[in-house]
Amino acid sequence: MPGVSRTIGLETCESYLIFESETALGGALRAFLYVVGLAYCFLGLSAITARFFRSMESVVSHTRKVVDIDPYSGAQVIRHEKVWNFTVADISLLAFGTSFPQISLATIDAIRNIGSLYAGGLGPGTLVGSAAFDLFPIHAVCVVVPKAGELKKIADIGVWLVELFWSFWAYIWLYIILEVWTPNVITIWEALLTVLQYGLLLIHAYAQDKQWPYFSLPLPRSERPEDWVPAEAVACKQESGICDEYSEILQVGEVENRNVVDIFSIHSGNGVGPMYQIVSGIDQTPESSTKDSQEKMVSEDHHVLALWRQQFVDAVTLENAESRKLNNFFSRMARISWQLLVAPWRLMFAFVPPYNIAHGWVAFICSLIFISAIAYIVTQLTDLISCVTGINPYVIAFTALAGGTSWPDLVASKIAAERQLTADSAIANITCSNSVNIYVGIGVPWLIDTAYNFFVYKEPLRIENAAGLSFSLLVFFATSVGCIAVLVIRRLTLGAELGGPKLWAWITSVFFMLLWIIFVVLSSLKVSGII
């Protein structure tokens, strides 16, 4: 893609996405088309991220065979226990998955600027803006989605406090290395320390979950319910000769329960939906149960090809059973139009193998590849929008890009707030994602650039808009204190962070949205040089 040049006066942006003839179009038309393209990419990101979640569920639900000896009879007792610890899964796979669009975008931005002494501003701007979107609008949604009068509180307050501490420290640390330690530059050691702190977060959270002495907060906690997600009936419908439950293609935009991707059902002993296998838990010891599970696993392995074929069938199917039941012609046509709109994404993502292969790791990796590819197109479109309109790329980053790439976070937390019995994962997803945004999303791209500059130029990495980024961090920190303070007040007065009387829930929601508007407005004014 040719170098980017902004439109000034009557000058025309000479950059283009696909065809050189794009430059002959009017600036307003080009801006409209690029914005539409950006929105369509966000739709694709939502769809492939949902596929990523399903593969992640399969990875986390993986169990291992454990043989115990009955102390009374001396007989061998075989049971299956989950390989992944829930807290570690929340902070690593779950938070990493919801943040991967931003991480991928920031990494691509860093690679594009490799060899330059200045870091790209697109990645950091998107990640800081994403943190604000996660903390304010997502909390605003989660607090009102429970049913009227229903209260949902954090059960393991200790783990949440640990995650909250590391989330706040991440932004304090970023401000220190930008303004205090080595102003306006990043050294390789600062970038390396940033990444390593993600490991410290994992260790600290695991220690708190296991109640390690001297390493955990001595706080009482409520035990997590065995079934985090209420059980639901899953209908099996025969279509195209294969049970509909074998389909992995998502009906993007549908609202039926069977099409909702509940990424938090990894906490459930029995799971929800057809992708789960009932295995012997820690307190389920009969060997016959294990044999049944193994037989079911073998049976499902024979359906891998059928699953993959069904993915392509569903991708080109515009009407499903639900849409055919609609009596209203306009509703039916609207649904078909929507299916037609998302069909290209669904057909493309049908190439992602079913989650059954290698416990979901193949689908996991393939999904990441697709996310990276879409993130690359997003960076190109952002450059073009900035070039055509003259809007500062940093403003686009922490508004449009932050909101678009954080959409999976919103969907994930909303599902948890609606369907889980506690508020742990809905809120933990927000705090963990914000930590991952800094430690991994900013740390890894900066480590790439600083390492290159260190070995090639013997120079640190310079931050071109360090003042604007630092100002956004200060505004975010101040507003986030207000957000957390409201959650604490709700816990002390109502007994829960989410739900409660609808009036107070909506007042809280409006307050959170106001904090987000303050962040966006002040950050935009600073970057634009107005303040």
C-alpha positions as CSV (number, residue, x, y, z in Angstrom):
1,M,0.0,0.0,0.0
2,P,1.5,3.4,-0.9
3,G,2.5,5.8,1.8
4,V,-0.3,7.6,3.6
5,S,-0.8,11.3,3.0
6,R,-3.5,13.4,4.5
7,T,-6.1,15.5,2.7
8,I,-5.2,19.2,3.1
9,G,-7.3,21.7,1.3
10,L,-7.8,20.5,-2.3
11,E,-5.1,17.8,-2.1
12,T,-6.2,14.2,-2.5
13,C,-5.2,11.3,-0.4
14,E,-3.2,9.1,-2.8
15,S,-3.4,6.0,-0.7
16,Y,-5.9,3.2,-1.6
17,L,-7.0,-0.1,-0.3
18,I,-7.5,-2.3,-3.4
19,F,-7.7,-0.3,-6.6
20,E,-5.7,2.8,-7.6
21,S,-8.9,4.2,-9.1
22,E,-10.2,4.7,-5.6
23,T,-8.3,8.0,-5.5
24,A,-10.6,9.4,-8.2
25,L,-13.6,9.2,-5.9
26,G,-14.7,12.1,-3.8
27,G,-13.3,12.3,-0.3
28,A,-16.7,12.1,1.3
29,L,-17.6,9.0,-0.7
30,R,-14.3,7.3,0.1
31,A,-14.6,8.1,3.8
32,F,-18.1,6.6,3.8
33,L,-17.0,3.4,2.0
34,Y,-14.0,2.9,4.3
35,V,-16.2,3.4,7.4
36,V,-18.7,0.8,6.0
37,G,-15.8,-1.5,5.3
38,L,-14.5,-1.0,8.9
39,A,-17.9,-1.8,10.3
40,Y,-18.1,-4.9,8.2
41,C,-14.7,-6.0,9.5
42,F,-16.0,-5.6,13.1
43,L,-18.8,-7.9,12.2
44,G,-16.3,-10.4,11.0
45,L,-14.2,-10.0,14.1
46,S,-17.3,-10.7,16.3
47,A,-18.1,-13.8,14.3
48,I,-14.6,-15.3,14.3
49,T,-14.0,-14.4,17.9
50,A,-17.2,-16.3,18.8
51,R,-15.7,-19.3,16.9
52,F,-12.5,-18.8,18.9
53,F,-14.5,-18.9,22.1
54,R,-16.0,-22.3,21.2
55,S,-12.6,-23.7,20.5
56,M,-11.4,-22.2,23.7
57,E,-14.2,-23.9,25.6
58,S,-13.1,-27.2,24.2
59,V,-9.5,-26.6,25.2
60,V,-10.6,-25.7,28.8
61,S,-13.0,-28.5,29.2
62,H,-10.3,-31.0,28.4
63,T,-9.9,-33.6,31.2
64,R,-7.2,-36.0,32.3
65,K,-7.6,-39.5,33.6
66,V,-6.7,-39.9,37.3
67,V,-6.5,-43.2,39.1
68,D,-7.1,-43.2,42.8
69,I,-7.0,-46.1,45.3
70,D,-10.0,-46.5,47.6
71,P,-8.6,-46.5,51.1
72,Y,-11.2,-49.0,52.3
73,S,-11.4,-51.6,49.6
74,G,-8.0,-51.0,47.9
75,A,-9.8,-51.0,44.5
76,Q,-8.7,-48.6,41.8
77,V,-11.2,-45.7,41.1
78,I,-10.9,-43.9,37.8
79,R,-12.1,-40.3,37.5
80,H,-11.6,-37.5,35.1
81,E,-10.6,-34.0,36.3
82,K,-10.2,-30.8,34.4
83,V,-6.7,-29.8,33.3
84,W,-7.2,-26.1,33.5
85,N,-7.7,-24.1,36.7
86,F,-10.8,-21.8,36.4
87,T,-9.0,-18.7,37.6
88,V,-6.0,-19.2,35.3
89,A,-8.4,-20.0,32.4
90,D,-10.2,-16.7,33.0
91,I,-7.0,-14.6,33.0
92,S,-5.2,-16.4,30.2
93,L,-7.5,-18.0,27.6
94,L,-10.7,-16.0,28.3
95,A,-9.1,-12.6,28.7
96,F,-6.6,-13.2,26.0
97,G,-9.3,-14.4,23.6
98,T,-11.6,-11.4,24.2
99,S,-8.5,-9.0,23.8
100,F,-6.9,-10.8,20.9
101,P,-8.4,-8.4,18.2
102,Q,-6.7,-5.4,20.0
103,I,-3.5,-7.4,20.6
104,S,-3.3,-8.5,17.0
105,L,-4.0,-5.0,15.8
106,A,-1.3,-3.5,18.0
107,T,1.2,-6.2,17.0
108,I,0.6,-5.6,13.3
109,D,1.0,-1.8,13.9
110,A,4.3,-2.5,15.6
111,I,5.6,-4.7,12.8
112,R,4.6,-2.1,10.2
113,N,6.7,0.5,12.1
114,I,9.7,-1.8,12.8
115,G,12.9,-0.2,11.8
116,S,11.5,3.2,12.8
117,L,12.7,5.0,15.9
118,Y,9.1,6.0,16.7
119,A,6.4,3.6,17.9
120,G,3.1,3.5,16.1
121,G,0.2,5.2,18.0
122,L,-2.6,3.0,16.6
123,G,-2.0,0.0,18.9
124,P,-1.5,1.9,22.3
125,G,-4.4,4.2,21.4
126,T,-6.7,1.3,20.7
127,L,-5.8,-0.6,23.8
128,V,-6.2,2.4,26.2
129,G,-9.5,3.2,24.5
130,S,-10.5,-0.4,24.7
131,A,-9.8,-0.4,28.5
132,A,-12.1,2.6,28.9
133,F,-14.8,0.9,26.8
134,D,-14.4,-2.3,28.9
135,L,-14.7,-0.6,32.2
136,F,-17.5,1.9,31.5
137,P,-19.9,0.8,28.7
138,I,-19.6,-2.9,29.5
139,H,-20.2,-2.3,33.2
140,A,-23.1,-0.1,32.2
141,V,-24.7,-3.0,30.2
142,C,-24.0,-5.7,32.8
143,V,-25.5,-3.8,35.7
144,V,-28.9,-3.6,34.0
145,V,-29.2,-7.0,32.3
146,P,-30.2,-9.1,35.3
147,K,-34.0,-9.4,35.9
148,A,-35.7,-6.7,37.9
149,G,-34.8,-7.1,41.6
150,E,-32.3,-9.9,40.9
151,L,-28.9,-9.4,42.6
152,K,-25.6,-10.9,41.4
153,K,-22.5,-10.4,43.4
154,I,-18.8,-11.4,43.2
155,A,-18.4,-14.7,45.1
156,D,-14.6,-14.8,45.2
157,I,-13.9,-11.2,46.2
158,G,-10.2,-12.1,46.9
159,V,-9.4,-13.1,43.3
160,W,-11.3,-10.0,42.0
161,L,-9.3,-7.7,44.3
162,V,-6.0,-9.3,43.0
163,E,-7.1,-8.8,39.4
164,L,-8.3,-5.3,40.1
165,F,-4.9,-4.4,41.7
166,W,-3.0,-5.7,38.7
167,S,-5.4,-3.9,36.4
168,F,-4.8,-0.5,38.1
169,W,-1.1,-1.1,38.4
170,A,-0.9,-1.8,34.7
171,Y,-1.9,1.8,33.9
172,I,0.2,3.3,36.7
173,W,3.2,1.4,35.4
174,L,2.5,2.6,31.8
175,Y,2.4,6.2,33.0
176,I,5.7,5.7,35.0
177,I,7.7,4.4,32.0
178,L,6.2,7.1,29.7
179,E,6.6,10.2,32.0
180,V,8.8,9.4,35.0
181,W,11.4,6.7,34.4
182,T,12.5,7.4,30.8
183,P,10.2,10.2,29.5
184,N,8.9,9.8,26.0
185,V,11.0,6.7,25.2
186,I,10.7,3.0,25.9
187,T,13.8,0.8,26.5
188,I,14.0,-2.9,25.9
189,W,14.1,-3.5,29.7
190,E,10.9,-1.6,30.3
191,A,9.1,-3.5,27.5
192,L,10.4,-6.8,28.9
193,L,9.3,-5.9,32.4
194,T,5.9,-5.0,31.1
195,V,5.4,-8.4,29.5
196,L,6.8,-10.3,32.6
197,Q,4.3,-8.7,34.9
198,Y,1.6,-10.7,33.1
199,G,3.2,-13.8,34.5
200,L,3.2,-12.3,37.9
201,L,-0.5,-11.6,37.6
202,L,-1.2,-15.3,36.7
203,I,0.9,-16.5,39.7
204,H,-0.7,-14.1,42.1
205,A,-4.3,-14.9,41.0
206,Y,-3.6,-18.6,41.2
207,A,-2.1,-18.2,44.7
208,Q,-5.2,-16.3,45.8
209,D,-7.5,-19.0,44.3
210,K,-5.6,-21.7,46.1
211,Q,-5.4,-19.6,49.3
212,W,-1.6,-19.9,49.6
213,P,-0.4,-18.6,52.9
214,Y,1.6,-15.3,52.8
215,F,0.7,-14.9,49.1
216,S,-3.1,-14.5,49.3
217,L,-5.5,-12.1,51.0
218,P,-7.1,-13.6,54.1
219,L,-10.6,-12.9,52.9
220,P,-13.6,-15.3,53.2
221,R,-15.2,-16.3,50.0
222,S,-18.4,-18.0,48.9
223,E,-17.9,-21.2,47.0
224,R,-18.6,-21.0,43.4
225,P,-21.8,-22.9,42.5
226,E,-21.3,-26.3,40.9
227,D,-23.5,-25.2,38.0
228,W,-22.5,-21.7,37.1
229,V,-25.0,-21.6,34.2
230,P,-28.5,-22.9,34.7
231,A,-29.3,-26.0,32.8
232,E,-31.2,-25.6,29.6
233,A,-32.8,-28.0,27.2
234,V,-31.1,-28.2,23.8
235,A,-33.3,-29.3,21.0
236,C,-32.0,-31.6,18.4
237,K,-33.5,-30.9,15.0
238,Q,-33.0,-33.0,11.9
239,E,-31.8,-30.9,8.9
240,S,-30.0,-32.1,5.9
241,G,-29.7,-35.6,7.4
242,I,-27.5,-34.4,10.3
243,C,-28.7,-33.3,13.7
244,D,-28.6,-29.6,14.0
245,E,-26.7,-29.8,17.2
246,Y,-23.6,-30.8,15.3
247,S,-23.4,-27.4,13.6
248,E,-20.7,-25.0,14.7
249,I,-21.5,-22.2,12.4
250,L,-22.9,-19.3,14.4
251,Q,-26.1,-17.6,13.5
252,V,-24.4,-14.1,13.9
253,G,-26.9,-11.7,15.2
254,E,-29.5,-14.3,16.3
255,V,-30.9,-14.1,19.8
256,E,-32.2,-17.6,20.3
257,N,-30.5,-19.4,23.2
258,R,-29.2,-22.2,21.1
259,N,-27.3,-19.7,19.0
260,V,-25.8,-17.8,21.9
261,V,-22.1,-18.6,22.5
262,D,-21.8,-19.0,26.3
263,I,-18.1,-18.8,26.8
264,F,-18.5,-19.0,30.5
265,S,-20.0,-22.5,30.6
266,I,-16.5,-23.8,31.1
267,H,-17.3,-23.3,34.8
268,S,-20.2,-25.7,34.6
269,G,-19.9,-29.3,35.6
270,N,-22.3,-30.4,32.9
271,G,-22.0,-27.6,30.4
272,V,-24.7,-26.1,28.2
273,G,-25.2,-27.1,24.6
274,P,-24.1,-30.0,22.5
275,M,-20.3,-29.3,22.5
276,Y,-20.0,-30.6,26.1
277,Q,-19.3,-34.1,27.2
278,I,-20.4,-35.4,30.6
279,V,-17.3,-36.7,32.3
280,S,-16.6,-37.9,35.7
281,G,-15.9,-35.0,38.1
282,I,-13.9,-35.1,41.2
283,D,-16.8,-36.3,43.2
284,Q,-18.1,-38.7,40.5
285,T,-16.1,-41.9,40.8
286,P,-18.0,-44.7,39.1
287,E,-15.9,-46.2,36.3
288,S,-19.0,-46.9,34.3
289,S,-19.6,-43.2,34.0
290,T,-16.0,-42.8,32.6
291,K,-16.6,-45.6,30.1
292,D,-19.8,-43.9,28.9
293,S,-17.9,-40.7,28.4
294,Q,-15.1,-42.4,26.5
295,E,-17.6,-44.2,24.3
296,K,-19.3,-40.8,23.5
297,M,-16.0,-39.3,22.7
298,V,-15.2,-42.0,20.2
299,S,-18.6,-41.7,18.7
300,E,-18.2,-38.0,18.2
301,D,-14.8,-38.5,16.6
302,H,-16.5,-40.3,13.8
303,H,-18.6,-37.2,13.1
304,V,-15.7,-34.8,12.6
305,L,-16.1,-34.9,8.8
306,A,-19.8,-34.6,9.1
307,L,-19.4,-31.6,11.4
308,W,-17.1,-29.9,9.0
309,R,-19.4,-30.6,6.1
310,Q,-22.3,-29.2,8.1
311,Q,-20.4,-26.0,8.7
312,F,-20.4,-25.3,4.9
313,V,-24.0,-26.3,4.6
314,D,-25.0,-23.8,7.3
315,A,-22.8,-21.1,5.8
316,V,-24.8,-21.1,2.6
317,T,-28.2,-21.6,4.3
318,L,-30.2,-18.4,4.4
319,E,-33.2,-19.7,6.2
320,N,-33.1,-21.9,9.3
321,A,-36.0,-23.5,11.2
322,E,-36.6,-20.4,13.3
323,S,-36.9,-18.0,10.4
324,R,-39.4,-20.4,8.6
325,K,-41.6,-20.2,11.6
326,L,-42.0,-16.5,11.4
327,N,-45.4,-15.4,10.1
328,N,-44.5,-11.8,9.6
329,F,-43.2,-11.4,6.0
330,F,-41.0,-8.4,6.8
331,S,-39.4,-10.0,9.8
332,R,-38.7,-13.1,7.8
333,M,-37.1,-11.0,5.0
334,A,-35.1,-9.0,7.5
335,R,-33.7,-12.2,8.9
336,I,-32.9,-13.6,5.5
337,S,-31.2,-10.2,4.5
338,W,-29.1,-10.4,7.6
339,Q,-28.1,-14.0,6.9
340,L,-27.1,-12.9,3.3
341,L,-25.0,-10.1,4.8
342,V,-23.0,-12.3,7.1
343,A,-22.8,-15.3,4.6
344,P,-19.4,-14.3,3.3
345,W,-17.9,-14.4,6.8
346,R,-19.7,-17.6,7.7
347,L,-18.4,-19.3,4.5
348,M,-14.9,-18.1,5.1
349,F,-14.9,-19.3,8.8
350,A,-16.4,-22.6,7.8
351,F,-12.8,-23.5,6.9
352,V,-11.9,-23.4,10.6
353,P,-11.8,-27.1,11.6
354,P,-14.4,-28.4,14.2
355,Y,-13.4,-28.1,17.8
356,N,-13.3,-31.9,18.2
357,I,-9.8,-32.1,16.7
358,A,-6.9,-32.1,19.2
359,H,-9.2,-30.9,22.0
360,G,-9.9,-27.7,20.1
361,W,-6.3,-26.5,19.7
362,V,-6.4,-26.7,15.8
363,A,-9.6,-24.5,15.7
364,F,-8.1,-22.3,18.4
365,I,-5.0,-21.5,16.3
366,C,-6.9,-21.2,13.0
367,S,-9.2,-18.7,14.6
368,L,-6.3,-16.6,15.7
369,I,-4.9,-16.6,12.2
370,F,-8.3,-15.3,10.8
371,I,-8.4,-12.6,13.6
372,S,-4.9,-11.4,12.7
373,A,-5.9,-11.2,9.0
374,I,-8.9,-9.1,9.7
375,A,-7.0,-6.9,12.1
376,Y,-4.5,-6.2,9.3
377,I,-7.3,-5.0,7.1
378,V,-8.6,-2.9,10.0
379,T,-5.3,-1.1,10.3
380,Q,-5.2,-0.3,6.6
381,L,-8.8,1.0,6.7
382,T,-8.0,3.2,9.7
383,D,-5.0,4.7,7.9
384,L,-7.2,5.4,4.9
385,I,-10.0,7.0,7.0
386,S,-7.4,9.2,8.7
387,C,-5.8,10.1,5.3
388,V,-9.1,11.0,3.7
389,T,-10.7,12.9,6.6
390,G,-7.6,14.3,8.3
391,I,-8.8,13.0,11.6
392,N,-6.0,12.1,14.0
393,P,-5.4,8.3,13.9
394,Y,-5.2,8.3,17.7
395,V,-8.7,9.7,18.0
396,I,-10.0,7.0,15.7
397,A,-8.1,4.4,17.7
398,F,-9.5,5.0,21.1
399,T,-13.1,5.6,19.8
400,A,-14.1,3.6,16.7
401,L,-11.4,0.9,16.9
402,A,-11.6,0.5,20.6
403,G,-15.4,0.0,20.5
404,G,-15.3,-2.3,17.5
405,T,-12.5,-4.5,18.8
406,S,-14.0,-4.6,22.3
407,W,-17.4,-5.9,21.1
408,P,-16.5,-9.5,22.0
409,D,-15.8,-8.3,25.5
410,L,-19.3,-6.7,25.7
411,V,-21.0,-9.9,24.4
412,A,-19.0,-12.1,26.8
413,S,-19.7,-10.1,29.9
414,K,-23.4,-9.5,28.9
415,I,-23.9,-13.3,28.6
416,A,-22.3,-13.9,32.0
417,A,-24.4,-11.2,33.7
418,E,-27.6,-12.6,32.2
419,R,-27.0,-16.4,32.7
420,Q,-24.5,-16.9,35.5
421,L,-25.5,-17.2,39.1
422,T,-22.7,-14.9,40.2
423,A,-21.0,-11.8,38.9
424,D,-17.5,-13.2,39.0
425,S,-16.8,-13.9,35.3
426,A,-18.7,-10.9,34.0
427,I,-16.6,-8.5,36.0
428,A,-13.4,-10.5,36.0
429,N,-13.5,-10.5,32.2
430,I,-13.4,-6.7,32.3
431,T,-10.5,-6.4,34.8
432,C,-8.5,-9.2,33.3
433,S,-8.9,-7.9,29.7
434,N,-7.7,-4.5,30.8
435,S,-4.6,-6.1,32.4
436,V,-3.9,-8.2,29.2
437,N,-4.3,-5.0,27.1
438,I,-1.2,-3.5,28.8
439,Y,1.0,-6.4,29.8
440,V,0.5,-8.3,26.5
441,G,-1.2,-5.9,24.0
442,I,1.2,-3.0,24.5
443,G,4.1,-4.9,26.1
444,V,4.7,-7.4,23.2
445,P,4.5,-4.9,20.4
446,W,6.9,-2.6,22.2
447,L,9.2,-5.5,23.0
448,I,9.4,-6.3,19.2
449,D,10.2,-2.7,18.3
450,T,12.6,-2.0,21.2
451,A,14.5,-5.3,20.6
452,Y,15.0,-4.4,16.9
453,N,16.1,-0.9,17.8
454,F,18.4,-2.2,20.5
455,F,20.3,-4.7,18.4
456,V,20.3,-2.7,15.1
457,Y,20.4,1.0,16.1
458,K,21.4,0.8,19.8
459,E,18.6,3.3,20.4
460,P,15.5,3.2,22.5
461,L,12.0,3.4,21.1
462,R,10.6,6.9,21.0
463,I,6.9,7.5,21.6
464,E,5.6,10.2,19.2
465,N,2.4,11.1,21.1
466,A,3.6,10.3,24.6
467,A,1.9,13.4,26.1
468,G,-1.5,12.5,24.6
469,L,-1.2,8.9,25.7
470,S,-0.1,9.9,29.3
471,F,-3.0,12.4,29.5
472,S,-5.5,9.7,28.5
473,L,-4.0,7.4,31.2
474,L,-4.5,10.1,33.8
475,V,-8.1,10.7,32.7
476,F,-8.8,6.9,32.6
477,F,-7.3,6.4,36.1
478,A,-9.4,9.2,37.6
479,T,-12.7,8.1,36.0
480,S,-12.0,4.4,36.8
481,V,-11.7,5.3,40.5
482,G,-15.3,6.7,40.2
483,C,-16.5,3.5,38.6
484,I,-15.0,1.1,41.2
485,A,-16.2,3.4,44.0
486,V,-19.8,3.0,42.7
487,L,-19.4,-0.8,42.6
488,V,-18.2,-0.8,46.2
489,I,-21.1,1.4,47.3
490,R,-23.5,-1.0,45.5
491,R,-21.9,-4.0,47.3
492,L,-22.2,-2.2,50.7
493,T,-25.8,-1.0,50.2
494,L,-27.5,-3.5,47.9
495,G,-25.3,-6.5,48.7
496,A,-24.3,-7.0,45.0
497,E,-22.5,-5.3,42.2
498,L,-25.0,-6.2,39.4
499,G,-28.8,-6.0,39.2
500,G,-31.0,-4.8,42.0
501,P,-33.9,-2.3,41.7
502,K,-34.2,-1.2,38.1
503,L,-34.2,2.5,38.9
504,W,-30.9,2.3,40.7
505,A,-29.5,0.0,38.1
506,W,-30.3,2.4,35.3
507,I,-28.9,5.4,37.3
508,T,-25.6,3.4,37.7
509,S,-25.6,2.6,34.0
510,V,-26.0,6.2,33.0
511,F,-23.3,7.3,35.4
512,F,-20.9,4.7,33.9
513,M,-21.7,6.0,30.4
514,L,-21.1,9.5,31.5
515,L,-17.6,8.6,32.7
516,W,-16.9,7.1,29.3
517,I,-18.0,10.2,27.5
518,I,-15.8,12.3,29.8
519,F,-12.8,10.1,28.9
520,V,-13.4,10.2,25.1
521,V,-14.1,14.0,25.0
522,L,-11.1,15.0,27.1
523,S,-8.7,12.6,25.3
524,S,-9.9,13.8,21.9
525,L,-9.4,17.4,22.9
526,K,-5.9,16.7,24.2
527,V,-4.8,14.9,21.0
528,S,-6.3,17.6,18.8
529,G,-4.3,20.2,20.7
530,I,-7.3,22.1,22.0
531,I,-6.3,21.5,25.7
